Amino acid sequence: MNQLKKNAQAVLRGNWQNGFTIPCQGLYPFQWNWDSGFIALGWAHIDPEHAKQEIRSLLKGQWSNGFLPHIVFHNPSDSYYPGPDVHGAELSPYSPEIPTSGITQPPVLGFILEYIYKRLDADPSFLDFVASVYDAVYANHEYFYTQRDPQQEGLVYICHNWEAGTDNTPVWDFIWDTFTVPQYDLPRKDTSLIDASHRPTNAEYCYYIHLIELFKTWNYEDARIAAESPFLVQDPLFNSMLIASNNSLIRLGKLLGRSAQVSQLQAWNTNAKQRFNEKLYDSELGGYVYYDLRGERKLSHLSSSSFTPLFAEIPSAAQAAAMIAHLDGGRFSGAQHERLLCASFDPTSSLFNSQKYWRGPIWINLNWLIYEGLLNYGAKDAAAQIRTDSIALIEKYGFYEYFECDRIKNETLDTGYGGNNFSWSAALILDLLKSQ
């Protein structure tokens, strides 16, 4: 384990860019929002000052309305598409001087700040740091509840699949079927850097780029997007991350004496948790699913995102038990536990693909979230299995972006999938190793 820790530290140091950490060389050469949250937690185990710099660098890209973009383009690079020129975020009157994208990602900073504080044994100097960034993180939450919740029901929407973080989950197939897009010239770089068969298709990318083109014609105005975007979805992962971050900001806010903000966060959370269970839980499937606001319908398919409400302490005991059963002899593990945990999409579905990005492979960040969520509900055996499987994959293959979930297939493979020396895989393994 000592060597694994050293290797993980080497990955983070190798991807450090004098103030922030890229996800991996070549494939992702900028700073990504939720990546940096998880990466900061990893840095806390090595160098807490780097963790602080990571978060400060991300917040340099925050817009004046509280919005926090999914990419901050601190540095020029020609190895990634779409870059800042395609995103055109400067069309918004709220965008900062530094180039960014105009879409966001799951809001993890709130709970990451609390996790780091705990990992540092409640270090007073880190609490001082929390105080220095608290208003910025709170402003991001305020943006979501005032600009991304048109029905004022406590659930916020995403307007682009990249905002979910689960870029090409099969759930989006049902959204793409509702509208058509032009054929765009796609000077993609990712498919020349890694196996193209493991990445989203060009047909899917045309939808991704079309949404951005629409947002640019509307100058990224939230009211126009809410009224007209063909993609408007309430995502269980995104909302779980927001609620979990609310939970953490409430606890940190009490330590800091932020009573007014704590009261507002509590009000948001009370509403959000109730509506989450009313609207996003599918009792027939025994898990949480997506809701398509445009089509006014549930998208009833299970994915690794379906388990993230455990992390935010949203399910009842009965709901949690139904979800845990999927991991213990159920859909995701298989009756004979022939699958490693946790596939990113339901392995019993005809839409499942164990090699293709978010259509089936295991991702370490979702495993970490599910692991921590299972511990919230006392499911120690299932949590231990996820931890064991995650470490075993890293030990065999190294710090890849995503991994095969089928045990038999893993016997024939000698590499993971996607980019190698991937920062959040390294960062979260450091945290998992620390957890026992």
TORKOL-4160 file (C-alpha; in steps of 0.2 Angstrom, whole numbers, padded with zeros to 4 digits, m for minus):
436
<pt num="1" X="0000" Y="0000" Z="0000"/>
<pt num="2" X="0015" Y="0012" Z="0003"/>
<pt num="3" X="0020" Y="0010" Z="m0015"/>
<pt num="4" X="0002" Y="0013" Z="m0021"/>
<pt num="5" X="0002" Y="0029" Z="m0011"/>
<pt num="6" X="0018" Y="0035" Z="m0018"/>
<pt num="7" X="0012" Y="0031" Z="m0036"/>
<pt num="8" X="m0004" Y="0041" Z="m0032"/>
<pt num="9" X="0006" Y="0056" Z="m0026"/>
<pt num="10" X="0017" Y="0055" Z="m0041"/>
<pt num="11" X="0002" Y="0056" Z="m0052"/>
<pt num="12" X="m0004" Y="0072" Z="m0044"/>
<pt num="13" X="0013" Y="0080" Z="m0044"/>
<pt num="14" X="0015" Y="0076" Z="m0062"/>
<pt num="15" X="m0002" Y="0084" Z="m0066"/>
<pt num="16" X="0001" Y="0100" Z="m0056"/>
<pt num="17" X="0002" Y="0116" Z="m0066"/>
<pt num="18" X="0008" Y="0129" Z="m0053"/>
<pt num="19" X="m0008" Y="0132" Z="m0045"/>
<pt num="20" X="m0020" Y="0119" Z="m0051"/>
<pt num="21" X="m0021" Y="0101" Z="m0057"/>
<pt num="22" X="m0026" Y="0095" Z="m0074"/>
<pt num="23" X="m0036" Y="0078" Z="m0075"/>
<pt num="24" X="m0022" Y="0070" Z="m0086"/>
<pt num="25" X="m0009" Y="0075" Z="m0099"/>
<pt num="26" X="m0015" Y="0078" Z="m0117"/>
<pt num="27" X="m0033" Y="0072" Z="m0115"/>
<pt num="28" X="m0039" Y="0085" Z="m0102"/>
<pt num="29" X="m0026" Y="0100" Z="m0102"/>
<pt num="30" X="m0036" Y="0113" Z="m0092"/>
<pt num="31" X="m0044" Y="0114" Z="m0075"/>
<pt num="32" X="m0061" Y="0105" Z="m0073"/>
<pt num="33" X="m0074" Y="0109" Z="m0059"/>
<pt num="34" X="m0078" Y="0093" Z="m0050"/>
<pt num="35" X="m0062" Y="0085" Z="m0055"/>
<pt num="36" X="m0053" Y="0099" Z="m0045"/>
<pt num="37" X="m0064" Y="0096" Z="m0030"/>
<pt num="38" X="m0060" Y="0078" Z="m0029"/>
<pt num="39" X="m0041" Y="0082" Z="m0033"/>
<pt num="40" X="m0041" Y="0095" Z="m0019"/>
<pt num="41" X="m0046" Y="0081" Z="m0006"/>
<pt num="42" X="m0031" Y="0071" Z="m0013"/>
<pt num="43" X="m0019" Y="0085" Z="m0011"/>
<pt num="44" X="m0025" Y="0087" Z="0007"/>
<pt num="45" X="m0016" Y="0070" Z="0011"/>
<pt num="46" X="0000" Y="0077" Z="0003"/>
<pt num="47" X="0001" Y="0095" Z="0004"/>
<pt num="48" X="m0014" Y="0105" Z="0011"/>
<pt num="49" X="m0007" Y="0121" Z="0003"/>
<pt num="50" X="m0009" Y="0113" Z="m0014"/>
<pt num="51" X="m0027" Y="0109" Z="m0009"/>
<pt num="52" X="m0031" Y="0127" Z="m0005"/>
<pt num="53" X="m0022" Y="0133" Z="m0021"/>
<pt num="54" X="m0033" Y="0121" Z="m0031"/>
<pt num="55" X="m0049" Y="0128" Z="m0024"/>
<pt num="56" X="m0043" Y="0146" Z="m0026"/>
<pt num="57" X="m0039" Y="0143" Z="m0044"/>
<pt num="58" X="m0056" Y="0135" Z="m0048"/>
<pt num="59" X="m0064" Y="0150" Z="m0040"/>
<pt num="60" X="m0055" Y="0162" Z="m0051"/>
<pt num="61" X="m0067" Y="0156" Z="m0065"/>
<pt num="62" X="m0083" Y="0160" Z="m0055"/>
<pt num="63" X="m0095" Y="0172" Z="m0064"/>
<pt num="64" X="m0102" Y="0187" Z="m0055"/>
<pt num="65" X="m0119" Y="0179" Z="m0053"/>
<pt num="66" X="m0111" Y="0165" Z="m0043"/>
<pt num="67" X="m0111" Y="0152" Z="m0058"/>
<pt num="68" X="m0095" Y="0141" Z="m0058"/>
<pt num="69" X="m0091" Y="0134" Z="m0075"/>
<pt num="70" X="m0085" Y="0117" Z="m0079"/>
<pt num="71" X="m0069" Y="0122" Z="m0087"/>
<pt num="72" X="m0057" Y="0136" Z="m0082"/>
<pt num="73" X="m0045" Y="0139" Z="m0097"/>
<pt num="74" X="m0030" Y="0145" Z="m0087"/>
<pt num="75" X="m0018" Y="0140" Z="m0100"/>
<pt num="76" X="m0018" Y="0139" Z="m0119"/>
<pt num="77" X="m0018" Y="0121" Z="m0126"/>
<pt num="78" X="m0022" Y="0114" Z="m0143"/>
<pt num="79" X="m0025" Y="0096" Z="m0137"/>
<pt num="80" X="m0043" Y="0098" Z="m0132"/>
<pt num="81" X="m0059" Y="0102" Z="m0141"/>
<pt num="82" X="m0070" Y="0111" Z="m0138"/>
<pt num="83" X="m0059" Y="0125" Z="m0132"/>
<pt num="84" X="m0064" Y="0143" Z="m0126"/>
<pt num="85" X="m0068" Y="0149" Z="m0143"/>
<pt num="86" X="m0081" Y="0136" Z="m0146"/>
<pt num="87" X="m0089" Y="0139" Z="m0129"/>
<pt num="88" X="m0090" Y="0158" Z="m0131"/>
<pt num="89" X="m0093" Y="0161" Z="m0113"/>
<pt num="90" X="m0088" Y="0180" Z="m0115"/>
<pt num="91" X="m0105" Y="0182" Z="m0123"/>
<pt num="92" X="m0113" Y="0182" Z="m0105"/>
<pt num="93" X="m0112" Y="0199" Z="m0096"/>
<pt num="94" X="m0107" Y="0189" Z="m0080"/>
<pt num="95" X="m0092" Y="0180" Z="m0087"/>
<pt num="96" X="m0075" Y="0184" Z="m0079"/>
<pt num="97" X="m0059" Y="0190" Z="m0088"/>
<pt num="98" X="m0052" Y="0173" Z="m0088"/>
<pt num="99" X="m0059" Y="0162" Z="m0102"/>
<pt num="100" X="m0071" Y="0148" Z="m0096"/>
<pt num="101" X="m0084" Y="0137" Z="m0102"/>
<pt num="102" X="m0103" Y="0143" Z="m0101"/>
<pt num="103" X="m0109" Y="0127" Z="m0093"/>
<pt num="104" X="m0106" Y="0119" Z="m0076"/>
<pt num="105" X="m0103" Y="0103" Z="m0067"/>
<pt num="106" X="m0109" Y="0094" Z="m0051"/>
<pt num="107" X="m0106" Y="0106" Z="m0036"/>
<pt num="108" X="m0094" Y="0096" Z="m0025"/>
<pt num="109" X="m0085" Y="0111" Z="m0017"/>
<pt num="110" X="m0096" Y="0112" Z="m0001"/>
<pt num="111" X="m0093" Y="0094" Z="0005"/>
<pt num="112" X="m0075" Y="0094" Z="m0001"/>
<pt num="113" X="m0071" Y="0108" Z="0010"/>
<pt num="114" X="m0079" Y="0099" Z="0025"/>
<pt num="115" X="m0070" Y="0082" Z="0021"/>
<pt num="116" X="m0053" Y="0091" Z="0020"/>
<pt num="117" X="m0057" Y="0100" Z="0036"/>
<pt num="118" X="m0060" Y="0083" Z="0044"/>
<pt num="119" X="m0045" Y="0074" Z="0036"/>
<pt num="120" X="m0034" Y="0088" Z="0043"/>
<pt num="121" X="m0041" Y="0085" Z="0061"/>
<pt num="122" X="m0051" Y="0101" Z="0061"/>
<pt num="123" X="m0036" Y="0112" Z="0058"/>
<pt num="124" X="m0040" Y="0130" Z="0063"/>
<pt num="125" X="m0030" Y="0137" Z="0049"/>
<pt num="126" X="m0040" Y="0127" Z="0036"/>
<pt num="127" X="m0056" Y="0133" Z="0044"/>
<pt num="128" X="m0049" Y="0151" Z="0041"/>
<pt num="129" X="m0047" Y="0146" Z="0023"/>
<pt num="130" X="m0065" Y="0139" Z="0023"/>
<pt num="131" X="m0070" Y="0156" Z="0029"/>
<pt num="132" X="m0061" Y="0165" Z="0015"/>
<pt num="133" X="m0070" Y="0155" Z="0001"/>
<pt num="134" X="m0087" Y="0152" Z="0010"/>
<pt num="135" X="m0096" Y="0166" Z="0002"/>
<pt num="136" X="m0091" Y="0161" Z="m0015"/>
<pt num="137" X="m0096" Y="0143" Z="m0013"/>
<pt num="138" X="m0113" Y="0149" Z="m0005"/>
<pt num="139" X="m0115" Y="0161" Z="m0020"/>
<pt num="140" X="m0114" Y="0146" Z="m0032"/>
<pt num="141" X="m0128" Y="0137" Z="m0022"/>
<pt num="142" X="m0139" Y="0153" Z="m0022"/>
<pt num="143" X="m0136" Y="0154" Z="m0041"/>
<pt num="144" X="m0143" Y="0136" Z="m0043"/>
<pt num="145" X="m0159" Y="0139" Z="m0032"/>
<pt num="146" X="m0163" Y="0156" Z="m0040"/>
<pt num="147" X="m0159" Y="0152" Z="m0058"/>
<pt num="148" X="m0160" Y="0134" Z="m0061"/>
<pt num="149" X="m0176" Y="0129" Z="m0052"/>
<pt num="150" X="m0190" Y="0137" Z="m0063"/>
<pt num="151" X="m0204" Y="0128" Z="m0053"/>
<pt num="152" X="m0196" Y="0133" Z="m0036"/>
<pt num="153" X="m0198" Y="0115" Z="m0030"/>
<pt num="154" X="m0180" Y="0113" Z="m0023"/>
<pt num="155" X="m0173" Y="0103" Z="m0038"/>
<pt num="156" X="m0162" Y="0111" Z="m0050"/>
<pt num="157" X="m0160" Y="0107" Z="m0068"/>
<pt num="158" X="m0145" Y="0104" Z="m0080"/>
<pt num="159" X="m0146" Y="0110" Z="m0097"/>
<pt num="160" X="m0131" Y="0100" Z="m0105"/>
<pt num="161" X="m0126" Y="0082" Z="m0103"/>
<pt num="162" X="m0108" Y="0088" Z="m0099"/>
<pt num="163" X="m0116" Y="0097" Z="m0083"/>
<pt num="164" X="m0120" Y="0080" Z="m0077"/>
<pt num="165" X="m0102" Y="0074" Z="m0077"/>
<pt num="166" X="m0109" Y="0058" Z="m0084"/>
<pt num="167" X="m0106" Y="0063" Z="m0102"/>
<pt num="168" X="m0114" Y="0049" Z="m0113"/>
<pt num="169" X="m0124" Y="0039" Z="m0101"/>
<pt num="170" X="m0138" Y="0030" Z="m0111"/>
<pt num="171" X="m0151" Y="0040" Z="m0102"/>
<pt num="172" X="m0147" Y="0054" Z="m0113"/>
<pt num="173" X="m0152" Y="0044" Z="m0128"/>
<pt num="174" X="m0170" Y="0047" Z="m0124"/>
<pt num="175" X="m0167" Y="0066" Z="m0124"/>
<pt num="176" X="m0158" Y="0065" Z="m0141"/>
<pt num="177" X="m0173" Y="0057" Z="m0148"/>
<pt num="178" X="m0183" Y="0072" Z="m0145"/>
<pt num="179" X="m0174" Y="0084" Z="m0157"/>
<pt num="180" X="m0163" Y="0084" Z="m0172"/>
<pt num="181" X="m0146" Y="0094" Z="m0174"/>
<pt num="182" X="m0135" Y="0099" Z="m0189"/>
<pt num="183" X="m0120" Y="0090" Z="m0194"/>
<pt num="184" X="m0105" Y="0099" Z="m0186"/>
<pt num="185" X="m0087" Y="0099" Z="m0191"/>
<pt num="186" X="m0079" Y="0091" Z="m0176"/>
<pt num="187" X="m0060" Y="0093" Z="m0174"/>
<pt num="188" X="m0060" Y="0081" Z="m0160"/>
<pt num="189" X="m0043" Y="0077" Z="m0152"/>
<pt num="190" X="m0049" Y="0064" Z="m0139"/>
<pt num="191" X="m0051" Y="0050" Z="m0152"/>
<pt num="192" X="m0033" Y="0052" Z="m0158"/>
<pt num="193" X="m0026" Y="0051" Z="m0140"/>
<pt num="194" X="m0036" Y="0035" Z="m0134"/>
<pt num="195" X="m0046" Y="0021" Z="m0142"/>
<pt num="196" X="m0060" Y="0030" Z="m0151"/>
<pt num="197" X="m0072" Y="0015" Z="m0148"/>
<pt num="198" X="m0072" Y="0019" Z="m0129"/>
<pt num="199" X="m0077" Y="0037" Z="m0132"/>
<pt num="200" X="m0094" Y="0046" Z="m0136"/>
<pt num="201" X="m0098" Y="0045" Z="m0155"/>
<pt num="202" X="m0097" Y="0060" Z="m0167"/>
<pt num="203" X="m0116" Y="0059" Z="m0169"/>
<pt num="204" X="m0118" Y="0061" Z="m0150"/>
<pt num="205" X="m0105" Y="0076" Z="m0150"/>
<pt num="206" X="m0116" Y="0085" Z="m0163"/>
<pt num="207" X="m0129" Y="0086" Z="m0150"/>
<pt num="208" X="m0116" Y="0092" Z="m0137"/>
<pt num="209" X="m0110" Y="0106" Z="m0148"/>
<pt num="210" X="m0128" Y="0110" Z="m0154"/>
<pt num="211" X="m0133" Y="0114" Z="m0136"/>
<pt num="212" X="m0118" Y="0125" Z="m0134"/>
<pt num="213" X="m0122" Y="0134" Z="m0150"/>
<pt num="214" X="m0140" Y="0137" Z="m0144"/>
<pt num="215" X="m0134" Y="0144" Z="m0127"/>
<pt num="216" X="m0122" Y="0156" Z="m0137"/>
<pt num="217" X="m0136" Y="0163" Z="m0147"/>
<pt num="218" X="m0145" Y="0167" Z="m0131"/>
<pt num="219" X="m0129" Y="0174" Z="m0123"/>
<pt num="220" X="m0131" Y="0161" Z="m0109"/>
<pt num="221" X="m0146" Y="0169" Z="m0102"/>
<pt num="222" X="m0153" Y="0157" Z="m0089"/>
<pt num="223" X="m0171" Y="0163" Z="m0092"/>
<pt num="224" X="m0170" Y="0159" Z="m0111"/>
<pt num="225" X="m0161" Y="0142" Z="m0108"/>
<pt num="226" X="m0175" Y="0137" Z="m0095"/>
<pt num="227" X="m0188" Y="0142" Z="m0108"/>
<pt num="228" X="m0181" Y="0135" Z="m0124"/>
<pt num="229" X="m0167" Y="0123" Z="m0121"/>
<pt num="230" X="m0172" Y="0105" Z="m0128"/>
<pt num="231" X="m0162" Y="0098" Z="m0114"/>
<pt num="232" X="m0168" Y="0102" Z="m0097"/>
<pt num="233" X="m0166" Y="0087" Z="m0084"/>
<pt num="234" X="m0166" Y="0085" Z="m0065"/>
<pt num="235" X="m0152" Y="0074" Z="m0062"/>
<pt num="236" X="m0151" Y="0063" Z="m0046"/>
<pt num="237" X="m0132" Y="0065" Z="m0046"/>
<pt num="238" X="m0131" Y="0083" Z="m0048"/>
<pt num="239" X="m0145" Y="0087" Z="m0035"/>
<pt num="240" X="m0137" Y="0075" Z="m0023"/>
<pt num="241" X="m0120" Y="0084" Z="m0024"/>
<pt num="242" X="m0129" Y="0100" Z="m0021"/>
<pt num="243" X="m0139" Y="0094" Z="m0006"/>
<pt num="244" X="m0123" Y="0085" Z="0001"/>
<pt num="245" X="m0114" Y="0102" Z="m0001"/>
<pt num="246" X="m0128" Y="0111" Z="0007"/>
<pt num="247" X="m0127" Y="0099" Z="0022"/>
<pt num="248" X="m0108" Y="0103" Z="0023"/>
<pt num="249" X="m0110" Y="0122" Z="0021"/>
<pt num="250" X="m0123" Y="0121" Z="0035"/>
<pt num="251" X="m0111" Y="0113" Z="0047"/>
<pt num="252" X="m0096" Y="0123" Z="0042"/>
<pt num="253" X="m0107" Y="0139" Z="0043"/>
<pt num="254" X="m0112" Y="0135" Z="0061"/>
<pt num="255" X="m0094" Y="0134" Z="0065"/>
<pt num="256" X="m0091" Y="0151" Z="0056"/>
<pt num="257" X="m0106" Y="0160" Z="0063"/>
<pt num="258" X="m0114" Y="0162" Z="0046"/>
<pt num="259" X="m0132" Y="0161" Z="0054"/>
<pt num="260" X="m0141" Y="0170" Z="0039"/>
<pt num="261" X="m0133" Y="0159" Z="0026"/>
<pt num="262" X="m0136" Y="0143" Z="0037"/>
<pt num="263" X="m0154" Y="0147" Z="0038"/>
<pt num="264" X="m0156" Y="0149" Z="0020"/>
<pt num="265" X="m0147" Y="0133" Z="0016"/>
<pt num="266" X="m0158" Y="0124" Z="0028"/>
<pt num="267" X="m0173" Y="0130" Z="0020"/>
<pt num="268" X="m0167" Y="0125" Z="0003"/>
<pt num="269" X="m0162" Y="0108" Z="0009"/>
<pt num="270" X="m0179" Y="0104" Z="0018"/>
<pt num="271" X="m0188" Y="0108" Z="0002"/>
<pt num="272" X="m0175" Y="0099" Z="m0009"/>
<pt num="273" X="m0175" Y="0082" Z="0000"/>
<pt num="274" X="m0193" Y="0081" Z="0001"/>
<pt num="275" X="m0196" Y="0084" Z="m0017"/>
<pt num="276" X="m0181" Y="0073" Z="m0022"/>
<pt num="277" X="m0190" Y="0058" Z="m0014"/>
<pt num="278" X="m0207" Y="0062" Z="m0021"/>
<pt num="279" X="m0201" Y="0065" Z="m0039"/>
<pt num="280" X="m0185" Y="0056" Z="m0042"/>
<pt num="281" X="m0187" Y="0039" Z="m0033"/>
<pt num="282" X="m0193" Y="0025" Z="m0044"/>
<pt num="283" X="m0201" Y="0012" Z="m0032"/>
<pt num="284" X="m0202" Y="m0001" Z="m0046"/>
<pt num="285" X="m0184" Y="0000" Z="m0049"/>
<pt num="286" X="m0179" Y="0002" Z="m0031"/>
<pt num="287" X="m0168" Y="0018" Z="m0035"/>
<pt num="288" X="m0167" Y="0036" Z="m0040"/>
<pt num="289" X="m0169" Y="0041" Z="m0058"/>
<pt num="290" X="m0168" Y="0056" Z="m0069"/>
<pt num="291" X="m0183" Y="0068" Z="m0073"/>
<pt num="292" X="m0185" Y="0076" Z="m0091"/>
<pt num="293" X="m0193" Y="0093" Z="m0088"/>
<pt num="294" X="m0196" Y="0095" Z="m0106"/>
<pt num="295" X="m0205" Y="0079" Z="m0108"/>
<pt num="296" X="m0212" Y="0079" Z="m0091"/>
<pt num="297" X="m0207" Y="0061" Z="m0088"/>
<pt num="298" X="m0196" Y="0050" Z="m0078"/>
<pt num="299" X="m0181" Y="0042" Z="m0087"/>
<pt num="300" X="m0182" Y="0026" Z="m0077"/>
<pt num="301" X="m0165" Y="0018" Z="m0079"/>
<pt num="302" X="m0153" Y="0014" Z="m0065"/>
<pt num="303" X="m0135" Y="0020" Z="m0066"/>
<pt num="304" X="m0121" Y="0023" Z="m0053"/>
<pt num="305" X="m0129" Y="0041" Z="m0051"/>
<pt num="306" X="m0144" Y="0032" Z="m0044"/>
<pt num="307" X="m0134" Y="0028" Z="m0028"/>
<pt num="308" X="m0127" Y="0045" Z="m0025"/>
<pt num="309" X="m0142" Y="0050" Z="m0014"/>
<pt num="310" X="m0135" Y="0039" Z="m0001"/>
<pt num="311" X="m0120" Y="0051" Z="0000"/>
<pt num="312" X="m0132" Y="0066" Z="0003"/>
<pt num="313" X="m0142" Y="0056" Z="0016"/>
<pt num="314" X="m0158" Y="0057" Z="0006"/>
<pt num="315" X="m0166" Y="0040" Z="0006"/>
<pt num="316" X="m0176" Y="0032" Z="0020"/>
<pt num="317" X="m0170" Y="0016" Z="0028"/>
<pt num="318" X="m0182" Y="0006" Z="0017"/>
<pt num="319" X="m0176" Y="0015" Z="0001"/>
<pt num="320" X="m0158" Y="0013" Z="0006"/>
<pt num="321" X="m0160" Y="m0006" Z="0008"/>
<pt num="322" X="m0168" Y="m0008" Z="m0009"/>
<pt num="323" X="m0153" Y="0002" Z="m0017"/>
<pt num="324" X="m0140" Y="m0008" Z="m0007"/>
<pt num="325" X="m0148" Y="m0025" Z="m0013"/>
<pt num="326" X="m0143" Y="m0020" Z="m0031"/>
<pt num="327" X="m0125" Y="m0020" Z="m0025"/>
<pt num="328" X="m0126" Y="m0036" Z="m0016"/>
<pt num="329" X="m0132" Y="m0050" Z="m0027"/>
<pt num="330" X="m0143" Y="m0038" Z="m0038"/>
<pt num="331" X="m0142" Y="m0029" Z="m0054"/>
<pt num="332" X="m0125" Y="m0021" Z="m0052"/>
<pt num="333" X="m0115" Y="m0036" Z="m0044"/>
<pt num="334" X="m0124" Y="m0051" Z="m0051"/>
<pt num="335" X="m0131" Y="m0066" Z="m0042"/>
<pt num="336" X="m0113" Y="m0073" Z="m0041"/>
<pt num="337" X="m0105" Y="m0057" Z="m0039"/>
<pt num="338" X="m0097" Y="m0059" Z="m0056"/>
<pt num="339" X="m0096" Y="m0040" Z="m0058"/>
<pt num="340" X="m0084" Y="m0028" Z="m0049"/>
<pt num="341" X="m0093" Y="m0013" Z="m0041"/>
<pt num="342" X="m0100" Y="m0001" Z="m0047"/>
<pt num="343" X="m0104" Y="m0001" Z="m0065"/>
<pt num="344" X="m0109" Y="0017" Z="m0072"/>
<pt num="345" X="m0125" Y="0010" Z="m0080"/>
<pt num="346" X="m0136" Y="m0005" Z="m0076"/>
<pt num="347" X="m0127" Y="m0020" Z="m0082"/>
<pt num="348" X="m0144" Y="m0029" Z="m0085"/>
<pt num="349" X="m0149" Y="m0016" Z="m0098"/>
<pt num="350" X="m0148" Y="m0019" Z="m0117"/>
<pt num="351" X="m0140" Y="m0001" Z="m0117"/>
<pt num="352" X="m0126" Y="m0006" Z="m0106"/>
<pt num="353" X="m0108" Y="m0006" Z="m0113"/>
<pt num="354" X="m0094" Y="m0011" Z="m0101"/>
<pt num="355" X="m0080" Y="m0001" Z="m0111"/>
<pt num="356" X="m0089" Y="0015" Z="m0117"/>
<pt num="357" X="m0086" Y="0029" Z="m0105"/>
<pt num="358" X="m0101" Y="0032" Z="m0095"/>
<pt num="359" X="m0112" Y="0018" Z="m0103"/>
<pt num="360" X="m0105" Y="0005" Z="m0091"/>
<pt num="361" X="m0087" Y="0006" Z="m0085"/>
<pt num="362" X="m0082" Y="0009" Z="m0067"/>
<pt num="363" X="m0077" Y="0027" Z="m0062"/>
<pt num="364" X="m0067" Y="0029" Z="m0046"/>
<pt num="365" X="m0076" Y="0046" Z="m0041"/>
<pt num="366" X="m0093" Y="0038" Z="m0041"/>
<pt num="367" X="m0086" Y="0023" Z="m0032"/>
<pt num="368" X="m0079" Y="0035" Z="m0018"/>
<pt num="369" X="m0096" Y="0044" Z="m0017"/>
<pt num="370" X="m0106" Y="0027" Z="m0016"/>
<pt num="371" X="m0093" Y="0020" Z="m0003"/>
<pt num="372" X="m0096" Y="0036" Z="0008"/>
<pt num="373" X="m0114" Y="0035" Z="0005"/>
<pt num="374" X="m0115" Y="0016" Z="0010"/>
<pt num="375" X="m0106" Y="0021" Z="0027"/>
<pt num="376" X="m0119" Y="0034" Z="0030"/>
<pt num="377" X="m0132" Y="0019" Z="0031"/>
<pt num="378" X="m0121" Y="0007" Z="0040"/>
<pt num="379" X="m0119" Y="m0004" Z="0025"/>
<pt num="380" X="m0101" Y="m0009" Z="0029"/>
<pt num="381" X="m0100" Y="m0025" Z="0019"/>
<pt num="382" X="m0106" Y="m0017" Z="0003"/>
<pt num="383" X="m0094" Y="m0002" Z="0006"/>
<pt num="384" X="m0080" Y="m0013" Z="0009"/>
<pt num="385" X="m0083" Y="m0022" Z="m0007"/>
<pt num="386" X="m0083" Y="m0006" Z="m0017"/>
<pt num="387" X="m0067" Y="0000" Z="m0008"/>
<pt num="388" X="m0058" Y="m0017" Z="m0011"/>
<pt num="389" X="m0063" Y="m0017" Z="m0030"/>
<pt num="390" X="m0057" Y="0001" Z="m0032"/>
<pt num="391" X="m0040" Y="m0003" Z="m0025"/>
<pt num="392" X="m0038" Y="m0019" Z="m0034"/>
<pt num="393" X="m0042" Y="m0011" Z="m0051"/>
<pt num="394" X="m0029" Y="0003" Z="m0047"/>
<pt num="395" X="m0016" Y="m0010" Z="m0041"/>
<pt num="396" X="m0018" Y="m0020" Z="m0057"/>
<pt num="397" X="m0019" Y="m0007" Z="m0070"/>
<pt num="398" X="m0013" Y="0010" Z="m0063"/>
<pt num="399" X="m0023" Y="0026" Z="m0062"/>
<pt num="400" X="m0034" Y="0025" Z="m0077"/>
<pt num="401" X="m0049" Y="0036" Z="m0080"/>
<pt num="402" X="m0062" Y="0021" Z="m0080"/>
<pt num="403" X="m0062" Y="0002" Z="m0079"/>
<pt num="404" X="m0070" Y="m0014" Z="m0084"/>
<pt num="405" X="m0083" Y="m0021" Z="m0072"/>
<pt num="406" X="m0084" Y="m0039" Z="m0078"/>
<pt num="407" X="m0073" Y="m0050" Z="m0068"/>
<pt num="408" X="m0070" Y="m0062" Z="m0082"/>
<pt num="409" X="m0065" Y="m0049" Z="m0094"/>
<pt num="410" X="m0053" Y="m0041" Z="m0082"/>
<pt num="411" X="m0043" Y="m0058" Z="m0082"/>
<pt num="412" X="m0039" Y="m0055" Z="m0100"/>
<pt num="413" X="m0035" Y="m0036" Z="m0099"/>
<pt num="414" X="m0019" Y="m0027" Z="m0096"/>
<pt num="415" X="m0024" Y="m0009" Z="m0096"/>
<pt num="416" X="m0039" Y="0001" Z="m0089"/>
<pt num="417" X="m0049" Y="0012" Z="m0101"/>
<pt num="418" X="m0047" Y="0031" Z="m0106"/>
<pt num="419" X="m0033" Y="0042" Z="m0100"/>
<pt num="420" X="m0019" Y="0036" Z="m0089"/>
<pt num="421" X="m0012" Y="0044" Z="m0074"/>
<pt num="422" X="m0029" Y="0052" Z="m0071"/>
<pt num="423" X="m0029" Y="0064" Z="m0056"/>
<pt num="424" X="m0045" Y="0060" Z="m0047"/>
<pt num="425" X="m0042" Y="0041" Z="m0048"/>
<pt num="426" X="m0026" Y="0045" Z="m0039"/>
<pt num="427" X="m0033" Y="0058" Z="m0027"/>
<pt num="428" X="m0048" Y="0047" Z="m0021"/>
<pt num="429" X="m0037" Y="0031" Z="m0019"/>
<pt num="430" X="m0027" Y="0041" Z="m0007"/>
<pt num="431" X="m0043" Y="0045" Z="0002"/>
<pt num="432" X="m0049" Y="0027" Z="0002"/>
<pt num="433" X="m0032" Y="0021" Z="0008"/>
<pt num="434" X="m0034" Y="0033" Z="0022"/>
<pt num="435" X="m0051" Y="0027" Z="0027"/>
<pt num="436" X="m0047" Y="0011" Z="0036"/>
